Amino acid sequence: MAAGSVTVLVIAAGSAGLLQPLEWATLDLFFRLRPLEPPDPRIAIVTIGESDIKKVGQWPIPDAVLAKLIEKLEAHHPRAIGLALYRDLPVAPGNQALEEVFRSTPNLIGVEKAVGETVAPPATLSKLDRVGIADLLLDADGKVRRGLLSVRNQGGQTKLSLGVRLALTYLQAEGVSLQMIDAKKKHLQLGKAVFVPFRGNDGGYAGANAGGYQILLNFRGGEDNFATLSMTDVLENRIPPEKVRDRILIVGAAAPSLNDVFLTPYSSSFKGAPVPTPSAVIHANLTSQILSAALDGRPFIRVWDEPVEALWIFLWSVAGAAAGVQECLFVAACPLEKHSFLTWAIQAFCTVLAGGALLISCYLAFLGSWWVPAAAPLLALTGSAIASSAYCSRKWQRLALVDGLTLVANRRHFQESLEREWYGTLAKKRHLSLILCDIDCFKSYNDSWGHQAGDACLQQVAKAIAEAVRPTDVVARYGGEEFAVILPNTSPEIALQVADKIRKKVNNLKIDHPQSIAGQYVTVSCGVASAVADCKAAPADLISAADRGLYEAKERGRNRVILQELEISKINFPGHPYN
């Protein structure tokens, strides 16, 4: 029951997006813990850093410098060049030279921004249909975890991303082309890779915008995981031709002052501020992911369907409930007075052990390119452990304070309640009354009808007493056939009325008892005592007075109620407020 309820609550919290930040943080951690893959030899990044900008003397760099850069790169025969710089406006001098380079470089791909606030592509490249979109998808925490492969504009035209354009250009030379294998599900095949579009609830996401054609980014790494060339080294002919030949080159800004940087899973660290990643590196990761999947069979980040995730959460919720039950079994096996810390430690150990197994299993799955939810099942595990432990603790506490046969309070609970009411009720200058009830001639009833009938009689009498008193009163089994009723805030007169009501209620049960000297049916005798504030007595004095009343009731023929006055005990009770 606890496991199912906790599972429903956790799934509801996940659907509401409350667990997204935790799932994202876990995914980011797994990326950073995963062993780094070797750099992709098919891709190099041409960076424009602070020193390059100082060398040129301005930003944006003039068209003449950009034209010269592209010419020098093209001279070494790369497969494709991605210009990850917005170039919608001319930057003098050299506009005509740049336009000519755009026209004469067939493997050059420019960029535009197509989502939200748009930025137009270079006009010449747009006419030649050599433009890719450079839009990056940001999650609510500002990090990039998804790649946008394509979008459809208002005119119904499909626009491919820069990474897709570069990868398709590279793969064309390998004889690999894109094919639709399931139009309804939008499944695409490219070489060894099968593309499945991102859905809004995949992995740890909840209701994310899944517009366009998106995939989860399976990052190869940060900037250090790609070959890099500085713009100045290219312009000054300081690069070996083999670093460019047959590669995809991505030209992009890397200077911090240009602010063309974004947060990724690799941006976080255990210490220090997050280090953002240049957009060119993110485009390189997407391009590398497509190439590696198509040519090498490198898997995409895969996720489970929602029903499987729900089952996963439920199984760990069951594990948490089992951890809570372990504590209860310990409590049952070792009923010590003071073992709360030990039982808590046992539960904590079992829960931490299970939580560690959960996180390790999620990490191992991630090494196999599966994003398995971790935060939701961990919450379910912990919640079920706490819930089941609390339930079992309440159950065992109740069993420890309830008489197993009659289901009223036991002697221990009676003593604790009387002490509490004594120092609570009397402190408020109110009456506290006590009734002791004894079943008349119960030994002869047991001897005549047997112990099973005697147990049934005790149960019926206990039920009758509980029905005769008020909800605020405490009914307890005081001894074998003796019961006690604590009546807070009750005067002697009212206590007598309650006691007589108990007596009549038992009489009305009409349990045959021919051997009784008190009547034809089972009856009870009751002794009543009451204390008031400042009586300078102790709880034992109240019990003694009620017991004397019970004794007198039996002496007078049974089946009656007697009120006894309180006599001050001469026993010194440690901690008694009146000593």
JODA-V215955 format. One record per backbone hydrogen bond with DSSP energy under -1.0 kcal/mol. NH is the residue of the N-H (numbers start at 1). CO is the residue of the C=O. E is the energy in kcal/mol with one decimal. If there is no record, write none. Layout:
nh:NH co:CO e:E
nh:NH co:CO e:E
//
This chain:
nh:5 co:1 e:-2.4
nh:6 co:2 e:-2.6
nh:7 co:3 e:-2.2
nh:8 co:4 e:-2.2
nh:9 co:5 e:-2.1
nh:10 co:6 e:-2.7
nh:11 co:7 e:-2.7
nh:12 co:8 e:-2.3
nh:13 co:9 e:-2.4
nh:14 co:10 e:-2.6
nh:15 co:11 e:-2.6
nh:16 co:12 e:-1.6
nh:17 co:14 e:-1.4
nh:18 co:13 e:-2.1
nh:23 co:19 e:-2.4
nh:24 co:20 e:-2.9
nh:25 co:21 e:-2.3
nh:26 co:22 e:-2.2
nh:27 co:23 e:-2.4
nh:28 co:24 e:-2.8
nh:29 co:25 e:-2.2
nh:30 co:26 e:-2.3
nh:31 co:27 e:-2.1
nh:32 co:28 e:-2.0
nh:33 co:29 e:-2.2
nh:34 co:30 e:-1.8
nh:43 co:40 e:-1.4
nh:44 co:248 e:-2.5
nh:45 co:227 e:-2.9
nh:46 co:250 e:-2.5
nh:47 co:229 e:-2.5
nh:48 co:252 e:-1.6
nh:53 co:49 e:-2.1
nh:54 co:50 e:-2.3
nh:55 co:51 e:-1.9
nh:56 co:52 e:-2.1
nh:57 co:53 e:-3.3
nh:63 co:91 e:-3.0
nh:64 co:93 e:-2.2
nh:66 co:62 e:-2.1
nh:67 co:63 e:-2.8
nh:68 co:64 e:-2.1
nh:69 co:65 e:-2.3
nh:70 co:66 e:-2.3
nh:71 co:67 e:-2.3
nh:72 co:68 e:-2.3
nh:73 co:69 e:-2.0
nh:74 co:70 e:-2.8
nh:75 co:71 e:-1.7
nh:76 co:73 e:-1.5
nh:77 co:74 e:-2.0
nh:79 co:247 e:-1.6
nh:80 co:247 e:-1.4
nh:81 co:107 e:-2.6
nh:82 co:249 e:-3.8
nh:83 co:109 e:-3.2
nh:84 co:82 e:-1.2
nh:84 co:251 e:-2.1
nh:85 co:83 e:-1.4
nh:98 co:94 e:-2.1
nh:99 co:95 e:-2.3
nh:100 co:96 e:-2.1
nh:101 co:97 e:-2.0
nh:102 co:98 e:-2.6
nh:103 co:99 e:-1.9
nh:104 co:100 e:-2.0
nh:108 co:105 e:-1.6
nh:109 co:81 e:-3.1
nh:110 co:130 e:-2.6
nh:112 co:132 e:-1.4
nh:113 co:119 e:-2.3
nh:119 co:113 e:-1.7
nh:126 co:122 e:-2.3
nh:127 co:123 e:-2.1
nh:128 co:124 e:-1.5
nh:129 co:126 e:-1.3
nh:130 co:125 e:-2.6
nh:132 co:110 e:-2.6
nh:133 co:160 e:-2.3
nh:134 co:112 e:-2.6
nh:139 co:143 e:-2.9
nh:142 co:139 e:-2.4
nh:144 co:263 e:-2.7
nh:147 co:215 e:-3.2
nh:149 co:213 e:-3.2
nh:150 co:213 e:-1.1
nh:151 co:159 e:-1.9
nh:153 co:157 e:-2.6
nh:156 co:153 e:-2.3
nh:159 co:151 e:-3.5
nh:161 co:149 e:-2.6
nh:162 co:133 e:-2.3
nh:165 co:161 e:-2.6
nh:166 co:162 e:-2.6
nh:167 co:163 e:-2.3
nh:168 co:164 e:-2.9
nh:169 co:165 e:-2.0
nh:170 co:166 e:-2.2
nh:171 co:167 e:-2.8
nh:172 co:168 e:-1.6
nh:175 co:172 e:-1.2
nh:176 co:171 e:-2.4
nh:179 co:189 e:-2.7
nh:181 co:187 e:-2.2
nh:182 co:187 e:-1.6
nh:186 co:182 e:-1.1
nh:187 co:182 e:-2.0
nh:188 co:195 e:-1.6
nh:189 co:179 e:-3.3
nh:190 co:193 e:-2.6
nh:192 co:294 e:-2.5
nh:193 co:190 e:-2.1
nh:195 co:188 e:-3.5
nh:198 co:214 e:-2.5
nh:202 co:199 e:-2.1
nh:205 co:202 e:-2.4
nh:208 co:200 e:-2.3
nh:213 co:150 e:-2.6
nh:215 co:147 e:-2.0
nh:217 co:145 e:-2.6
nh:219 co:217 e:-1.0
nh:225 co:222 e:-1.7
nh:226 co:223 e:-1.4
nh:229 co:45 e:-2.9
nh:231 co:47 e:-2.0
nh:234 co:230 e:-1.8
nh:235 co:231 e:-2.6
nh:236 co:232 e:-2.0
nh:237 co:234 e:-1.6
nh:238 co:233 e:-3.4
nh:243 co:240 e:-1.7
nh:244 co:241 e:-1.9
nh:245 co:241 e:-2.6
nh:246 co:77 e:-2.5
nh:247 co:244 e:-1.9
nh:248 co:42 e:-3.2
nh:249 co:80 e:-2.8
nh:250 co:44 e:-2.1
nh:251 co:82 e:-3.2
nh:252 co:46 e:-2.3
nh:254 co:48 e:-2.4
nh:255 co:48 e:-1.2
nh:258 co:255 e:-1.6
nh:259 co:256 e:-1.2
nh:262 co:277 e:-2.8
nh:267 co:264 e:-2.0
nh:275 co:267 e:-2.3
nh:277 co:262 e:-4.0
nh:279 co:260 e:-2.2
nh:282 co:278 e:-1.3
nh:283 co:279 e:-2.5
nh:284 co:280 e:-1.9
nh:285 co:281 e:-2.1
nh:286 co:282 e:-2.2
nh:287 co:283 e:-2.5
nh:288 co:284 e:-2.8
nh:289 co:285 e:-2.5
nh:290 co:286 e:-2.0
nh:291 co:287 e:-2.4
nh:292 co:288 e:-3.0
nh:293 co:289 e:-1.9
nh:294 co:290 e:-2.4
nh:295 co:291 e:-2.8
nh:296 co:292 e:-1.6
nh:298 co:292 e:-1.9
nh:302 co:369 e:-3.0
nh:309 co:305 e:-2.1
nh:310 co:306 e:-2.5
nh:311 co:307 e:-2.1
nh:312 co:308 e:-2.3
nh:313 co:309 e:-2.4
nh:314 co:310 e:-2.3
nh:315 co:311 e:-2.5
nh:316 co:312 e:-1.7
nh:317 co:313 e:-1.8
nh:318 co:314 e:-2.4
nh:319 co:315 e:-1.9
nh:320 co:316 e:-2.1
nh:321 co:317 e:-2.2
nh:322 co:318 e:-2.4
nh:323 co:319 e:-1.9
nh:324 co:320 e:-2.0
nh:325 co:321 e:-2.1
nh:326 co:322 e:-1.8
nh:328 co:324 e:-1.4
nh:329 co:325 e:-2.6
nh:330 co:326 e:-1.8
nh:331 co:327 e:-2.4
nh:332 co:328 e:-2.5
nh:333 co:329 e:-2.2
nh:334 co:330 e:-2.4
nh:336 co:334 e:-2.8
nh:343 co:339 e:-2.5
nh:344 co:340 e:-2.5
nh:345 co:341 e:-2.5
nh:346 co:342 e:-2.2
nh:347 co:343 e:-2.5
nh:348 co:344 e:-2.8
nh:349 co:345 e:-2.6
nh:350 co:346 e:-2.5
nh:351 co:347 e:-2.7
nh:352 co:348 e:-2.9
nh:353 co:349 e:-2.6
nh:354 co:350 e:-2.3
nh:355 co:351 e:-2.9
nh:356 co:352 e:-2.7
nh:357 co:353 e:-2.1
nh:358 co:354 e:-2.2
nh:359 co:355 e:-2.5
nh:360 co:356 e:-2.4
nh:361 co:357 e:-2.3
nh:362 co:358 e:-2.3
nh:363 co:359 e:-2.3
nh:364 co:360 e:-2.7
nh:365 co:361 e:-2.1
nh:366 co:362 e:-1.9
nh:367 co:363 e:-2.0
nh:369 co:366 e:-2.4
nh:370 co:365 e:-2.2
nh:371 co:302 e:-3.2
nh:378 co:374 e:-1.9
nh:379 co:375 e:-2.5
nh:380 co:376 e:-2.4
nh:381 co:377 e:-2.9
nh:382 co:378 e:-2.4
nh:383 co:379 e:-3.0
nh:384 co:380 e:-2.6
nh:385 co:381 e:-2.0
nh:386 co:382 e:-2.4
nh:387 co:383 e:-2.8
nh:388 co:384 e:-3.0
nh:389 co:385 e:-2.0
nh:390 co:386 e:-2.7
nh:391 co:387 e:-2.5
nh:392 co:388 e:-2.8
nh:393 co:389 e:-2.7
nh:394 co:390 e:-2.6
nh:395 co:391 e:-2.4
nh:396 co:392 e:-3.0
nh:397 co:393 e:-2.8
nh:398 co:394 e:-2.6
nh:399 co:395 e:-2.6
nh:400 co:396 e:-2.3
nh:403 co:408 e:-3.6
nh:407 co:403 e:-2.2
nh:409 co:475 e:-2.0
nh:410 co:401 e:-2.1
nh:414 co:410 e:-2.4
nh:415 co:411 e:-2.4
nh:416 co:412 e:-2.3
nh:417 co:413 e:-2.7
nh:418 co:414 e:-2.7
nh:419 co:415 e:-2.2
nh:420 co:416 e:-2.3
nh:421 co:417 e:-2.8
nh:422 co:418 e:-2.5
nh:423 co:419 e:-2.1
nh:424 co:420 e:-1.1
nh:425 co:421 e:-2.7
nh:426 co:422 e:-1.0
nh:429 co:426 e:-2.0
nh:430 co:425 e:-1.3
nh:432 co:531 e:-2.3
nh:433 co:487 e:-2.2
nh:434 co:529 e:-2.8
nh:435 co:485 e:-2.3
nh:436 co:527 e:-2.6
nh:437 co:483 e:-3.5
nh:438 co:525 e:-2.3
nh:439 co:481 e:-1.7
nh:440 co:523 e:-2.5
nh:445 co:441 e:-1.3
nh:446 co:442 e:-2.5
nh:447 co:443 e:-2.5
nh:448 co:444 e:-1.9
nh:449 co:445 e:-2.8
nh:450 co:446 e:-2.2
nh:454 co:450 e:-1.9
nh:455 co:451 e:-2.7
nh:456 co:452 e:-2.1
nh:457 co:453 e:-2.3
nh:458 co:454 e:-2.4
nh:459 co:455 e:-2.2
nh:460 co:456 e:-2.1
nh:461 co:457 e:-2.6
nh:462 co:458 e:-2.5
nh:463 co:459 e:-2.1
nh:464 co:460 e:-2.2
nh:465 co:461 e:-2.5
nh:466 co:462 e:-2.4
nh:467 co:463 e:-1.9
nh:468 co:464 e:-1.3
nh:469 co:465 e:-1.1
nh:473 co:470 e:-1.5
nh:474 co:486 e:-2.1
nh:476 co:484 e:-2.8
nh:477 co:409 e:-3.1
nh:478 co:482 e:-1.6
nh:479 co:482 e:-2.1
nh:483 co:437 e:-3.1
nh:484 co:476 e:-2.8
nh:485 co:435 e:-2.6
nh:486 co:474 e:-2.6
nh:487 co:433 e:-2.8
nh:489 co:431 e:-1.1
nh:495 co:491 e:-2.4
nh:496 co:492 e:-2.3
nh:497 co:493 e:-1.6
nh:498 co:494 e:-2.5
nh:499 co:495 e:-2.5
nh:500 co:496 e:-2.4
nh:501 co:497 e:-2.0
nh:502 co:498 e:-2.2
nh:503 co:499 e:-2.3
nh:504 co:500 e:-2.5
nh:505 co:501 e:-2.4
nh:506 co:502 e:-2.3
nh:507 co:503 e:-2.1
nh:508 co:504 e:-2.3
nh:509 co:506 e:-1.3
nh:510 co:507 e:-1.5
nh:513 co:520 e:-3.1
nh:516 co:513 e:-1.8
nh:522 co:511 e:-2.3
nh:525 co:438 e:-2.3
nh:526 co:560 e:-2.6
nh:527 co:436 e:-2.6
nh:528 co:562 e:-2.8
nh:529 co:434 e:-2.2
nh:531 co:432 e:-2.7
nh:535 co:532 e:-1.1
nh:541 co:538 e:-1.1
nh:542 co:538 e:-1.2
nh:543 co:539 e:-1.9
nh:544 co:540 e:-2.4
nh:545 co:541 e:-2.3
nh:546 co:542 e:-2.2
nh:547 co:543 e:-2.5
nh:548 co:544 e:-2.2
nh:549 co:545 e:-2.0
nh:550 co:546 e:-2.1
nh:551 co:547 e:-2.4
nh:552 co:548 e:-2.4
nh:553 co:549 e:-2.2
nh:554 co:550 e:-1.9
nh:555 co:551 e:-2.2
nh:556 co:552 e:-1.8
nh:557 co:554 e:-1.4
nh:558 co:553 e:-2.3
nh:562 co:526 e:-2.3
nh:564 co:528 e:-3.0
nh:576 co:573 e:-2.2
nh:579 co:576 e:-1.6
//
